């Protein structure tokens, strides 16, 4: 911790010194005596050439000459940039009264406009403006405000490929140099739900029945607004999400951890439009569960304030079936049916303040708080069969409750240097996640005639946990020229994890619950990762290059605690310093086509449960023991992409990928004596480094509009995973499965303001996912790594069977004369009740088939209302030209 604080304090000191010396130049300050003539003001209005109405979202840039101290010559530079609001107005102040300027206008679906403008004032002879007579100076002041009038822009038919057919002004699907961007703020199916349901509509992502997300058959790292988080997807309301970014092959700028999976970055809604605006939301589903929320944004002068809140009630109903054959000395069969109901609610609050000190410096603080409480009731019937004859049945009743809280804060600072794009930023993130849970389990075993076979087994569990993350990061960006850029940064991440689970069994003799130490667990761990990176980007004709290198050092300390919370056993692992290069090469074939090749090296470090060299008896039938000698798993990742905007309204993206992993962290299962039950045996699960693993595949995404009112996005993924492992006491094992899945999303604009969305997915037979990373316990004890040898965990050798599902939604949008708007959305998921998750797994000890279904055909009705005035005069005490204008070097909002 001391190392972390020292690095961060020194970095902040460096940042402060840099901020105090931002460099000379800028639009408001020019050299020499001409500085007092920088009082010029251009303003005007951008209008559509046909309708003569104001055009929103036009990028307006004013350019002029500036003395370059390096070349000792005048150089044309951008003096100011702004984005027009709905009325099309623009304004620039602080300009020199002398010389010519260029005004450049660009907007989506409009032809660019460029004009040469000036104030019509000649530079006075024999001295500066102040040396002239007072009358001449007053005349100059009278000419300093110049109205450029209405500037007309014409529609560009050749650029209609970027137009969407929905009511949104943003396309649903965009491409960046290193990511795919999906704008989901207008997604119909996700209204009133959580991020988990929203991910089901994102191409390339797979979501299982438990809400676990996989990207190319591996679990991605979850980011919120570009930073790691402990919030889970089911704790984020879909209504607060603006867009989802898939970074399939992260560059050196991002954390190297995550193994062969990429990054899923969730960008939350945040508005910086001047004035005030907000919205209200409410909804109900067919199970009488309510949801509601609202947001408000106020931007005036140097402050931007954003607050939002959501409340969601949830009722989840599930049915599960398990049919298992055990190949022990006495063969047996277990047939288990389960019905479950999970009810509860959670609230999500978020707020933030941006303070724009000046055009160069911005301080921001943001925070979010989530709290939820759920109750779960399950009933199970377990039929036991020995040698083909049913011998008994067991009724298991489970009642549990859980409470979770998450508090996250971010403090950030950004300094813009005089040169456009030259900036330095720093932020500190704190995240605290807490949970508590209680469970009561009663198992009642009967003979076939209904009489009790044995005394009931009554169990009680009381657990709690805390995760605290500290992350500090500094990023520096410097465009060395128009065709090159240098970036660098440092990062420190510290995580503290603490967990307690006390297990009790009922003692009929004492009529009390007695703690069972062997199946109880108390532990904590601390991991620290320190990193630095740099990237260099440059362009040569139609070729663009980005080269990067990241250096990371990490260590891990795990501790078992006794019943009083004191340390009982500790182990520590120091991972060596590692290098992680990355490279991106892009070739622009023509204005409509791009080709890219990229490479990166990543790491998956073992987690606490995979490293802990002590038995964990919390599940008496599946005992876990780690391996402190595990090595990190390294992955070499390659991608090749071709993007073609082949016709207006269409975009075709092809991506081929290949990943090679060595030292793959693999689960190995064996059967041995059970210390809990003398004379009985149990499955023991441990971990080894497998030989290697290959994953390769092809992604095809086609976005097109067959007709003007129909937008269609189809995504097809074909992939193959192969794992080679040497398991102690067994011959070398290989598991391989070629698979594919399909996703489609159709949006139909029936009439003005009425849209219909039909989306669905099909998953072919697929191998159970390989290692999902070292982030946490996941569905089993290690986050779902491959398991060889046997055992009931989901990581056994096997496959998922094919499945498909279709969702439907319809939305009516309203717009009132005062600029306010609203919509009503009706949606239903899994309309054919076809989303049944089936899985087959096997080993030398057993084979097993499971079937699971959750929440089919839930109908939801949601209403949303937007309001606001983007009027700077609304909160003013006085009106000045500086307040009206966008200012110079203004950040694009």
HELIX and SHEET records of a PDB file:
HELIX    1   1 UNK A    2  UNK A   20  1                                  19    
HELIX    2   2 UNK A   32  UNK A   37  5                                   6    
HELIX    3   3 UNK A  129  UNK A  131  5                                   3    
HELIX    4   4 UNK A  134  UNK A  142  1                                   9    
HELIX    5   5 UNK A  157  UNK A  162  5                                   6    
HELIX    6   6 UNK A  195  UNK A  199  1                                   5    
HELIX    7   7 UNK A  233  UNK A  235  5                                   3    
HELIX    8   8 UNK A  238  UNK A  240  5                                   3    
HELIX    9   9 UNK A  517  UNK A  519  5                                   3    
HELIX   10  10 UNK A  608  UNK A  611  1                                   4    
HELIX   11  11 UNK A  872  UNK A  875  5                                   4    
HELIX   12  12 UNK A  881  UNK A  884  1                                   4    
SHEET    1   A 3 UNK A  89  UNK A  95  0                                        
SHEET    2   A 3 UNK A  40  UNK A  48 -1                                        
SHEET    3   A 3 UNK A 145  UNK A 153  1                                        
SHEET    1   B 4 UNK A  73  UNK A  83  0                                        
SHEET    2   B 4 UNK A  59  UNK A  68 -1                                        
SHEET    3   B 4 UNK A 101  UNK A 106 -1                                        
SHEET    4   B 4 UNK A 113  UNK A 117 -1                                        
SHEET    1   C 6 UNK A 173  UNK A 175  0                                        
SHEET    2   C 6 UNK A 180  UNK A 183 -1                                        
SHEET    3   C 6 UNK A 241  UNK A 247 -1                                        
SHEET    4   C 6 UNK A 263  UNK A 268 -1                                        
SHEET    5   C 6 UNK A 221  UNK A 224  1                                        
SHEET    6   C 6 UNK A 227  UNK A 228 -1                                        
SHEET    1   D 2 UNK A 205  UNK A 207  0                                        
SHEET    2   D 2 UNK A 213  UNK A 215 -1                                        
SHEET    1   E23 UNK A 512  UNK A 515  0                                        
SHEET    2   E23 UNK A 484  UNK A 507 -1                                        
SHEET    3   E23 UNK A 457  UNK A 481 -1                                        
SHEET    4   E23 UNK A 423  UNK A 447 -1                                        
SHEET    5   E23 UNK A 389  UNK A 416 -1                                        
SHEET    6   E23 UNK A 361  UNK A 386 -1                                        
SHEET    7   E23 UNK A 332  UNK A 356 -1                                        
SHEET    8   E23 UNK A 303  UNK A 326 -1                                        
SHEET    9   E23 UNK A 290  UNK A 300 -1                                        
SHEET   10   E23 UNK A 275  UNK A 285 -1                                        
SHEET   11   E23 UNK A 859  UNK A 869 -1                                        
SHEET   12   E23 UNK A 821  UNK A 828 -1                                        
SHEET   13   E23 UNK A 803  UNK A 815 -1                                        
SHEET   14   E23 UNK A 754  UNK A 763 -1                                        
SHEET   15   E23 UNK A 733  UNK A 751 -1                                        
SHEET   16   E23 UNK A 710  UNK A 725 -1                                        
SHEET   17   E23 UNK A 692  UNK A 707 -1                                        
SHEET   18   E23 UNK A 651  UNK A 662 -1                                        
SHEET   19   E23 UNK A 633  UNK A 644 -1                                        
SHEET   20   E23 UNK A 593  UNK A 604 -1                                        
SHEET   21   E23 UNK A 567  UNK A 590 -1                                        
SHEET   22   E23 UNK A 543  UNK A 561 -1                                        
SHEET   23   E23 UNK A 521  UNK A 540 -1                                        
SHEET    1   F12 UNK A 512  UNK A 515  0                                        
SHEET    2   F12 UNK A 484  UNK A 507 -1                                        
SHEET    3   F12 UNK A 457  UNK A 481 -1                                        
SHEET    4   F12 UNK A 423  UNK A 447 -1                                        
SHEET    5   F12 UNK A 389  UNK A 416 -1                                        
SHEET    6   F12 UNK A 361  UNK A 386 -1                                        
SHEET    7   F12 UNK A 332  UNK A 356 -1                                        
SHEET    8   F12 UNK A 303  UNK A 326 -1                                        
SHEET    9   F12 UNK A 846  UNK A 854 -1                                        
SHEET   10   F12 UNK A 837  UNK A 842 -1                                        
SHEET   11   F12 UNK A 797  UNK A 800 -1                                        
SHEET   12   F12 UNK A 766  UNK A 767 -1                                        
SHEET    1   G 4 UNK A 622  UNK A 624  0                                        
SHEET    2   G 4 UNK A 681  UNK A 689  1                                        
SHEET    3   G 4 UNK A 665  UNK A 673 -1                                        
SHEET    4   G 4 UNK A 787  UNK A 788  1                                        
END                                                                             
